[in-house]
Amino acid sequence: MSPGAPRPIFDAPVAAAHAEDLDLRQQQQPSDCTRARDWIDHAERTITLIDYGQSVDNMTRTVLHELAHYCDPVAGERRATRGDPVLEIVAECAAWLGGDSVLGLEMTDASATYVAAWLEAHDSDDDSVAQVNEHTSQVAKRLEEALVTPTSTP
Ligand SMILES: [Zn+2]
């Protein structure tokens, strides 16, 4: 992180989203909602956050996860990530790395729980684990660049 005045932790991913011309929207959670809480729409270039009274740290973790989907060229091609264990694991691991290394945000509890849940849904073998690792490292690099670039200008 660059030196200077402390900034709210939420600013960096929001600035990164805006720099990528992504629009952040907030919605109240409908009472009958069973879908994923938050999502990115690659075609509309929007990230939608459901407001359920979560902390700023948790909102930041969510934006990082959705930004990681944006930074994933495979997710961008498919334009729908929900329900794909590999894309969810890649996004969360990249968010975990970026949140921890760039923002200094504690990510482990939330990320480990999320990844463990998706791992149960994923049939893995050694080859696919190696591919997921390579995929994650590409997405994490793009996410970290997106997080650092908007804050590098005064
Ligand atoms: Zn996701």
Residues whose N, C-alpha, C, O or C-beta is under 5 A from the ligand:
A	BS01	ZN	E88 A91
